[in-house]
Amino acid sequence: FQLHVQLTIAGLSLALSGWSPAAKKMLASAGISMFFLIVKSTELVPLVTGVCHEVRKECCKGLGMMVAASCLLLPVVLLIFGVAYGVAKFVAIFTCPQHLLNVTGCAEVDF
C-alpha cells in the first residue's frame, strides 16, 4: 500500500509542478521501497514451493490441506500482483503524459 501511495503522490507532483527536487526524492524513495519489496518477496519462493509440494503429496488425504494451502497462497498471489502493479505505476511515471496510471492505462487528469 505504501508503495502505491508514494508513486501516486510522485506522479501527481510531477504532473502539477514538473521535475522538482522533491519529486526526484519521492521517486528515489519509491524505487528503494520497490527494490526491497521485490527482494523480500523472493524469500517467499521456497515457502510457496514447499507448500505446493506438500499439497501434491497430501492431496489424496483430504480437503483440509488444500484449504490450508489456498489460505497461504492467496496472500502471496495478491502480493505478487501488488508488486507488479507498483512496477507498472513506476514505469508509467516516465512513460505516461501526465505521469499517472490507473487499471485501464495512462490516466488523464484535468487540472
DSSP file (Angstrom, degrees, kcal/mol; ACC not computed):
  #  RESIDUE AA STRUCTURE BP1 BP2  ACC     N-H-->O    O-->H-N    N-H-->O    O-->H-N    TCO  KAPPA ALPHA  PHI   PSI    X-CA   Y-CA   Z-CA
    1    1 A F     >        0   0    0      0, 0.0     4,-2.1     0, 0.0     5,-0.2   0.000 360.0 360.0 360.0 -42.5    0.0    0.0    0.0
    2    2 A Q  H  >  +     0   0    0      1,-0.2     4,-2.7     2,-0.2     5,-0.2   0.895 360.0  53.5 -60.0 -41.1    2.8    2.4    0.9
    3    3 A L  H  > S+     0   0    0      1,-0.2     4,-2.5     2,-0.2    -1,-0.2   0.906 108.5  49.0 -61.9 -42.0    4.5    1.9   -2.5
    4    4 A H  H  > S+     0   0    0      2,-0.2     4,-2.2     1,-0.2    -1,-0.2   0.883 111.8  48.8 -66.8 -38.1    1.2    2.8   -4.3
    5    5 A V  H  X S+     0   0    0     -4,-2.1     4,-2.5     2,-0.2     5,-0.2   0.933 111.8  49.3 -65.9 -45.0    0.7    5.9   -2.2
    6    6 A Q  H  X S+     0   0    0     -4,-2.7     4,-2.4     1,-0.2    -2,-0.2   0.928 113.6  45.7 -59.0 -45.8    4.3    7.0   -2.8
    7    7 A L  H  X S+     0   0    0     -4,-2.5     4,-2.4     2,-0.2    -1,-0.2   0.867 112.3  50.5 -69.8 -35.7    4.1    6.5   -6.6
    8    8 A T  H  X S+     0   0    0     -4,-2.2     4,-2.5     2,-0.2    -1,-0.2   0.921 112.7  46.3 -66.9 -42.9    0.7    8.3   -6.8
    9    9 A I  H  X S+     0   0    0     -4,-2.5     4,-2.5     2,-0.2    -2,-0.2   0.900 113.0  49.9 -66.3 -39.8    2.0   11.3   -4.9
   10   10 A A  H  X S+     0   0    0     -4,-2.4     4,-2.4    -5,-0.2    -2,-0.2   0.919 111.6  48.7 -63.7 -42.5    5.1   11.4   -7.0
   11   11 A G  H  X S+     0   0    0     -4,-2.4     4,-2.4     2,-0.2    -2,-0.2   0.908 112.7  47.2 -63.6 -42.8    3.1   11.2  -10.2
   12   12 A L  H  X S+     0   0    0     -4,-2.5     4,-2.2     2,-0.2     5,-0.2   0.905 111.3  51.6 -64.7 -40.9    0.7   14.0   -9.1
   13   13 A S  H  X S+     0   0    0     -4,-2.5     4,-2.9     1,-0.2     5,-0.4   0.907 111.9  46.5 -62.3 -41.6    3.7   16.1   -8.0
   14   14 A L  H  X S+     0   0    0     -4,-2.4     4,-1.6     1,-0.2    -1,-0.2   0.898 112.2  50.4 -67.1 -39.7    5.3   15.6  -11.5
   15   15 A A  H  < S+     0   0    0     -4,-2.4    -2,-0.2    83,-0.2    -1,-0.2   0.861 119.7  36.4 -66.8 -34.4    2.0   16.4  -13.2
   16   16 A L  H  < S+     0   0    0     -4,-2.2    -2,-0.2    -5,-0.2    -1,-0.2   0.880 136.9  10.9 -87.0 -40.6    1.5   19.6  -11.3
   17   17 A S  H  < S-     0   0    0     -4,-2.9    -3,-0.2     1,-0.3    -2,-0.2   0.396  93.2-131.4-126.2   3.7    5.0   21.0  -10.8
   18   18 A G     <  -     0   0    0     -4,-1.6     2,-2.0    -5,-0.4    -1,-0.3  -0.319  65.0 -14.6  79.5-163.6    7.3   19.1  -13.1
   19   19 A W  S    S+     0   0    0      4,-0.1    -1,-0.1    -4,-0.1    -5,-0.1  -0.503  79.1 164.6 -81.1  76.8   10.7   17.5  -12.1
   20   20 A S     >  -     0   0    0     -2,-2.0     4,-2.0     1,-0.1     5,-0.2  -0.461  52.9-107.1 -85.5 163.5   11.3   19.3   -8.8
   21   21 A P  H  > S+     0   0    0      0, 0.0     4,-2.0     0, 0.0     5,-0.1   0.859 121.7  55.5 -58.3 -34.6   13.9   18.1   -6.3
   22   22 A A  H  > S+     0   0    0      2,-0.2     4,-2.4     1,-0.2     5,-0.2   0.906 106.2  49.8 -66.0 -40.4   11.0   16.9   -4.1
   23   23 A A  H  > S+     0   0    0      1,-0.2     4,-2.4     2,-0.2    -1,-0.2   0.894 109.7  51.6 -65.3 -39.0    9.6   14.7   -6.9
   24   24 A K  H  X S+     0   0    0     -4,-2.0     4,-2.2     2,-0.2    -1,-0.2   0.891 110.3  49.0 -63.6 -39.3   13.1   13.3   -7.5
   25   25 A K  H  X S+     0   0    0     -4,-2.0     4,-2.5     2,-0.2    -2,-0.2   0.898 110.3  50.7 -67.5 -39.7   13.4   12.4   -3.8
   26   26 A M  H  X S+     0   0    0     -4,-2.4     4,-2.6     2,-0.2    -2,-0.2   0.908 111.4  48.2 -63.7 -40.8    9.9   10.8   -3.8
   27   27 A L  H  X S+     0   0    0     -4,-2.4     4,-2.6     2,-0.2    -2,-0.2   0.893 111.2  50.2 -66.6 -39.3   10.9    8.7   -6.8
   28   28 A A  H  X S+     0   0    0     -4,-2.2     4,-2.2     2,-0.2    -2,-0.2   0.926 112.4  47.5 -63.5 -43.4   14.2    7.7   -5.2
   29   29 A S  H  X S+     0   0    0     -4,-2.5     4,-2.4     2,-0.2    -2,-0.2   0.913 113.0  48.0 -63.0 -43.6   12.3    6.7   -2.1
   30   30 A A  H  X S+     0   0    0     -4,-2.6     4,-2.7     2,-0.2    -2,-0.2   0.891 110.5  52.4 -65.3 -38.9    9.7    4.7   -4.1
   31   31 A G  H  X S+     0   0    0     -4,-2.6     4,-2.3     2,-0.2    -2,-0.2   0.901 110.6  47.1 -63.1 -41.6   12.5    3.0   -6.1
   32   32 A I  H  X S+     0   0    0     -4,-2.2     4,-2.3     2,-0.2     5,-0.2   0.918 112.7  49.5 -65.9 -43.5   14.2    1.9   -2.9
   33   33 A S  H  X S+     0   0    0     -4,-2.4     4,-2.1     1,-0.2    -2,-0.2   0.918 112.1  48.5 -60.9 -43.4   10.9    0.7   -1.4
   34   34 A M  H  X S+     0   0    0     -4,-2.7     4,-2.3     2,-0.2    -2,-0.2   0.903 109.7  52.6 -64.9 -41.2   10.2   -1.3   -4.5
   35   35 A F  H  X S+     0   0    0     -4,-2.3     4,-2.4     1,-0.2    -2,-0.2   0.948 112.7  43.2 -59.5 -49.9   13.6   -2.8   -4.6
   36   36 A F  H  X S+     0   0    0     -4,-2.3     4,-2.6     1,-0.2    -1,-0.2   0.837 111.8  54.6 -69.5 -31.4   13.4   -4.1   -1.0
   37   37 A L  H  X S+     0   0    0     -4,-2.1     4,-1.9    -5,-0.2    -1,-0.2   0.905 110.4  46.2 -66.1 -40.8    9.8   -5.3   -1.5
   38   38 A I  H  X S+     0   0    0     -4,-2.3     4,-1.4     2,-0.2    -2,-0.2   0.909 112.9  50.0 -67.3 -41.6   10.9   -7.3   -4.5
   39   39 A V  H  X S+     0   0    0     -4,-2.4     4,-0.6     1,-0.2     3,-0.3   0.931 113.0  45.8 -62.4 -45.4   13.9   -8.7   -2.6
   40   40 A K  H >< S+     0   0    0     -4,-2.6     3,-0.8     1,-0.2     4,-0.3   0.836 107.6  59.0 -66.9 -31.5   11.7   -9.7    0.4
   41   41 A S  H >< S+     0   0    0     -4,-1.9     3,-1.6     1,-0.2     4,-0.3   0.830  95.7  62.5 -66.9 -30.8    9.2  -11.2   -2.0
   42   42 A T  H >< S+     0   0    0     -4,-1.4     3,-1.2    -3,-0.3    -1,-0.2   0.747  90.1  68.8 -67.3 -20.8   11.8  -13.6   -3.4
   43   43 A E  T <X S+     0   0    0     -3,-0.8     4,-0.5    -4,-0.6    -1,-0.3   0.679  90.3  64.0 -69.4 -15.2   12.1  -15.1    0.1
   44   44 A L  H <> S+     0   0    0     -3,-1.6     4,-2.8    -4,-0.3     5,-0.2   0.663  80.2  83.1 -79.8 -16.3    8.5  -16.5   -0.4
   45   45 A V  H <> S+     0   0    0     -3,-1.2     4,-2.6    -4,-0.3     5,-0.3   0.925  91.4  45.2 -59.1 -49.4    9.6  -18.7   -3.2
   46   46 A P  H  > S+     0   0    0      0, 0.0     4,-2.2     0, 0.0    -1,-0.2   0.893 114.4  50.8 -61.9 -36.0   10.9  -21.6   -1.0
   47   47 A L  H  X S+     0   0    0     -4,-0.5     4,-2.3     2,-0.2    -2,-0.2   0.938 112.4  45.1 -64.2 -46.8    7.8  -21.3    1.2
   48   48 A V  H  X S+     0   0    0     -4,-2.8     4,-2.6     1,-0.2     5,-0.2   0.916 114.0  48.5 -65.8 -43.6    5.4  -21.5   -1.8
   49   49 A T  H  X S+     0   0    0     -4,-2.6     4,-2.2    -5,-0.2    -1,-0.2   0.886 111.6  50.9 -65.7 -36.6    7.2  -24.4   -3.5
   50   50 A G  H  X S+     0   0    0     -4,-2.2     4,-2.3    -5,-0.3    -2,-0.2   0.914 111.4  47.2 -64.9 -42.5    7.3  -26.3   -0.2
   51   51 A V  H  X S+     0   0    0     -4,-2.3     4,-2.6     2,-0.2    -2,-0.2   0.922 111.7  50.4 -64.9 -43.7    3.6  -25.8    0.3
   52   52 A C  H  X S+     0   0    0     -4,-2.6     4,-2.3     1,-0.2    -1,-0.2   0.896 110.4  50.6 -61.9 -39.0    2.8  -26.8   -3.3
   53   53 A H  H  X S+     0   0    0     -4,-2.2     4,-2.1     2,-0.2    -1,-0.2   0.927 111.5  47.5 -63.9 -44.7    5.0  -30.0   -2.8
   54   54 A E  H  X S+     0   0    0     -4,-2.3     4,-2.5     2,-0.2    -2,-0.2   0.884 110.4  52.4 -64.6 -38.5    3.1  -30.8    0.4
   55   55 A V  H  X S+     0   0    0     -4,-2.6     4,-1.0     2,-0.2    -1,-0.2   0.928 110.5  47.3 -64.1 -43.9   -0.3  -30.3   -1.2
   56   56 A R  H  < S+     0   0    0     -4,-2.3     3,-0.3     1,-0.2     4,-0.2   0.890 115.0  47.1 -63.2 -37.9    0.6  -32.6   -4.1
   57   57 A K  H  < S+     0   0    0     -4,-2.1     3,-0.3     1,-0.2    -2,-0.2   0.868 122.9  33.1 -70.7 -36.6    1.9  -35.2   -1.6
   58   58 A E  H >X S+     0   0    0     -4,-2.5     3,-2.0     1,-0.2     4,-0.5   0.339  83.6 108.7-102.4   5.4   -1.2  -34.9    0.7
   59   59 A C  G >< S+     0   0    0     -4,-1.0     3,-0.5    -3,-0.3    -1,-0.2   0.788  79.3  51.3 -60.9 -28.1   -3.9  -34.2   -1.9
   60   60 A C  G 34 S+     0   0    0     -3,-0.3    -1,-0.3    -4,-0.2     3,-0.1   0.610  97.8  69.0 -82.9 -10.7   -5.5  -37.6   -1.6
   61   61 A K  G <4 S-     0   0    0     -3,-2.0     2,-0.3     1,-0.3    -1,-0.2   0.593 112.3 -56.8 -87.8 -11.0   -5.7  -37.5    2.2
   62   62 A G    <<  -     0   0    0     -3,-0.5     4,-0.5    -4,-0.5     3,-0.3  -0.833  43.7 -90.0 153.1 170.2   -8.4  -34.8    2.4
   63   63 A L  S  > S+     0   0    0     -2,-0.3     4,-2.1     1,-0.2     5,-0.2   0.667 102.1  80.8 -83.1 -18.7   -9.6  -31.4    1.6
   64   64 A G  H  > S+     0   0    0      1,-0.2     4,-2.3     2,-0.2    -1,-0.2   0.880  91.4  50.0 -58.6 -41.2   -8.1  -29.7    4.8
   65   65 A M  H  > S+     0   0    0     -3,-0.3     4,-2.5     1,-0.2    -1,-0.2   0.880 109.2  52.2 -66.3 -37.6   -4.6  -29.5    3.3
   66   66 A M  H  > S+     0   0    0     -4,-0.5     4,-2.3     2,-0.2    -2,-0.2   0.900 110.5  47.8 -65.2 -40.2   -6.0  -27.9    0.1
   67   67 A V  H  X S+     0   0    0     -4,-2.1     4,-2.1     2,-0.2    -2,-0.2   0.923 112.5  48.8 -65.8 -44.0   -7.9  -25.2    2.1
   68   68 A A  H  X S+     0   0    0     -4,-2.3     4,-1.3     1,-0.2    -2,-0.2   0.906 112.5  48.5 -62.5 -41.9   -4.8  -24.5    4.3
   69   69 A A  H  X S+     0   0    0     -4,-2.5     4,-2.8     1,-0.2     5,-0.2   0.902 110.4  50.0 -66.5 -40.6   -2.6  -24.2    1.2
   70   70 A S  H  X S+     0   0    0     -4,-2.3     4,-2.1     1,-0.2    -1,-0.2   0.862 107.5  54.7 -68.3 -33.0   -5.0  -21.9   -0.6
   71   71 A C  H  < S+     0   0    0     -4,-2.1    -1,-0.2     1,-0.2    -2,-0.2   0.822 114.6  41.6 -66.3 -29.6   -5.2  -19.7    2.6
   72   72 A L  H  X S+     0   0    0     -4,-1.3     4,-0.8    -5,-0.2    -2,-0.2   0.863 116.4  46.8 -82.9 -38.2   -1.4  -19.4    2.4
   73   73 A L  H  X S+     0   0    0     -4,-2.8     4,-2.6     1,-0.2     5,-0.2   0.798  98.6  68.8 -78.2 -28.5   -1.1  -18.9   -1.3
   74   74 A L  H  X S+     0   0    0     -4,-2.1     4,-2.4     1,-0.2     5,-0.2   0.932 101.2  45.6 -59.3 -48.3   -3.8  -16.3   -1.8
   75   75 A P  H  > S+     0   0    0      0, 0.0     4,-2.3     0, 0.0    -1,-0.2   0.868 112.2  53.2 -62.8 -32.8   -1.9  -13.6    0.1
   76   76 A V  H  X S+     0   0    0     -4,-0.8     4,-2.2     2,-0.2    -2,-0.2   0.923 109.8  47.0 -66.3 -43.2    1.2  -14.5   -1.9
   77   77 A V  H  X S+     0   0    0     -4,-2.6     4,-2.4     1,-0.2    -1,-0.2   0.912 112.4  50.2 -64.5 -42.3   -0.6  -14.1   -5.2
   78   78 A L  H  X S+     0   0    0     -4,-2.4     4,-2.4    -5,-0.2    -1,-0.2   0.890 109.7  51.5 -62.7 -38.8   -2.1  -10.8   -4.1
   79   79 A L  H  X S+     0   0    0     -4,-2.3     4,-2.6     2,-0.2     5,-0.2   0.914 108.8  50.7 -63.5 -42.6    1.4   -9.6   -3.1
   80   80 A I  H  X S+     0   0    0     -4,-2.2     4,-2.4     1,-0.2    -2,-0.2   0.925 112.1  46.4 -62.3 -44.9    2.8  -10.6   -6.5
   81   81 A F  H  X S+     0   0    0     -4,-2.4     4,-2.4     2,-0.2    -1,-0.2   0.889 111.8  52.2 -64.9 -38.1    0.0   -8.7   -8.3
   82   82 A G  H  X S+     0   0    0     -4,-2.4     4,-2.0     2,-0.2    -2,-0.2   0.909 111.1  46.1 -63.0 -43.1    0.5   -5.7   -6.0
   83   83 A V  H  X S+     0   0    0     -4,-2.6     4,-2.4     2,-0.2    -2,-0.2   0.910 112.3  51.1 -66.3 -42.1    4.2   -5.5   -6.7
   84   84 A A  H  X S+     0   0    0     -4,-2.4     4,-2.1     1,-0.2    -2,-0.2   0.907 111.0  48.0 -62.4 -41.4    3.6   -5.9  -10.4
   85   85 A Y  H  X S+     0   0    0     -4,-2.4     4,-2.3     2,-0.2    -1,-0.2   0.872 110.2  53.2 -67.2 -36.0    1.1   -3.1  -10.4
   86   86 A G  H  X S+     0   0    0     -4,-2.0     4,-2.1     2,-0.2    -2,-0.2   0.905 108.8  48.7 -63.4 -41.9    3.6   -1.0   -8.4
   87   87 A V  H  X S+     0   0    0     -4,-2.4     4,-2.4     2,-0.2    -2,-0.2   0.904 110.5  51.6 -64.0 -40.3    6.3   -1.6  -11.0
   88   88 A A  H  X S+     0   0    0     -4,-2.1     4,-2.2     1,-0.2    -2,-0.2   0.894 109.5  49.5 -63.1 -39.9    3.8   -0.6  -13.7
   89   89 A K  H  X S+     0   0    0     -4,-2.3     4,-1.2     2,-0.2    -1,-0.2   0.877 109.9  51.8 -66.5 -36.2    3.0    2.6  -11.9
   90   90 A F  H  X S+     0   0    0     -4,-2.1     4,-0.6     1,-0.2     3,-0.3   0.921 111.7  45.7 -64.8 -44.1    6.7    3.4  -11.6
   91   91 A V  H >X S+     0   0    0     -4,-2.4     4,-1.3     1,-0.2     3,-1.0   0.872 107.6  59.1 -65.5 -37.2    7.2    2.9  -15.3
   92   92 A A  H 3X S+     0   0    0     -4,-2.2     4,-2.7     1,-0.3     7,-0.3   0.798  92.5  67.0 -64.2 -28.4    4.1    5.0  -16.0
   93   93 A I  H 3< S+     0   0    0     -4,-1.2    -1,-0.3    -3,-0.3    -2,-0.2   0.856 111.6  34.3 -59.4 -33.3    5.7    7.9  -14.3
   94   94 A F  H << S+     0   0    0     -3,-1.0    -1,-0.2    -4,-0.6    -2,-0.2   0.663 127.9  35.8 -94.9 -18.6    8.3    8.0  -17.1
   95   95 A T  H  < S+     0   0    0     -4,-1.3    -3,-0.2     4,-0.0    -2,-0.2   0.742  95.5  82.0-110.4 -27.6    6.1    7.0  -20.0
   96   96 A C  S >< S-     0   0    0     -4,-2.7     3,-1.1    -5,-0.2     5,-0.1  -0.564  77.1-127.4 -82.2 145.0    2.6    8.4  -19.4
   97   97 A P  T 3  S+     0   0    0      0, 0.0    -1,-0.1     0, 0.0    11,-0.1   0.858 111.3  32.4 -59.5 -37.1    2.0   12.1  -20.5
   98   98 A Q  T 3  S-     0   0    0      9,-0.3   -83,-0.2     2,-0.2     3,-0.1   0.229 109.5-119.6-107.2  14.8    0.6   13.0  -17.0
   99   99 A H  S <  S+     0   0    0     -3,-1.1     2,-0.3    -7,-0.3   -85,-0.1   0.650  76.2 111.3  64.8  19.5    2.8   10.6  -15.1
  100  100 A L        -     0   0    0      7,-0.4     7,-2.0    -8,-0.1     2,-0.4  -0.935  45.6-165.4-128.1 149.3   -0.2    8.6  -13.7
  101  101 A L  E     +A  106   0A   0     -2,-0.3     2,-0.2     5,-0.3     5,-0.2  -0.989   6.4 178.5-132.0 139.5   -1.6    5.1  -14.2
  102  102 A N  E >   -A  105   0A   0      3,-2.8     3,-1.4    -2,-0.4     5,-0.0  -0.687  53.5 -82.4-123.1-173.5   -4.9    3.5  -13.4
  103  103 A V  T 3  S+     0   0    0      1,-0.3     3,-0.1    -2,-0.2    -2,-0.0   0.689 127.3  50.1 -68.2 -16.7   -6.1    0.0  -14.1
  104  104 A T  T 3  S-     0   0    0      1,-0.3     2,-0.3     0, 0.0    -1,-0.3   0.494 121.8 -88.3 -98.2  -4.0   -7.1    0.9  -17.6
  105  105 A G  E <  S+A  102   0A   0     -3,-1.4    -3,-2.8    -9,-0.0    -1,-0.3  -0.937  85.1   7.5 134.6-157.6   -3.9    2.6  -18.7
  106  106 A C  E    S-A  101   0A   0     -2,-0.3    -5,-0.3    -5,-0.2     2,-0.3  -0.387  74.9-127.0 -62.4 131.1   -2.5    6.1  -18.5
  107  107 A A        -     0   0    0     -7,-2.0     2,-0.6    -2,-0.1    -7,-0.4  -0.587  11.7-147.7 -82.7 141.0   -4.7    8.3  -16.5
  108  108 A E        -     0   0    0     -2,-0.3     2,-0.5   -11,-0.1    -7,-0.0  -0.945  19.1-173.3-109.2 115.0   -5.9   11.6  -18.0
  109  109 A V        -     0   0    0     -2,-0.6     2,-0.8    -9,-0.0    -9,-0.0  -0.913  17.8-147.2-113.8 133.2   -6.4   14.2  -15.3
  110  110 A D              0   0    0     -2,-0.5    -2,-0.0     1,-0.1     0, 0.0  -0.861 360.0 360.0-100.5 105.2   -7.9   17.6  -15.9
  111  111 A F              0   0    0     -2,-0.8    -1,-0.1   -96,-0.1    -2,-0.0   0.450 360.0 360.0 -88.2 360.0   -6.1   20.1  -13.6
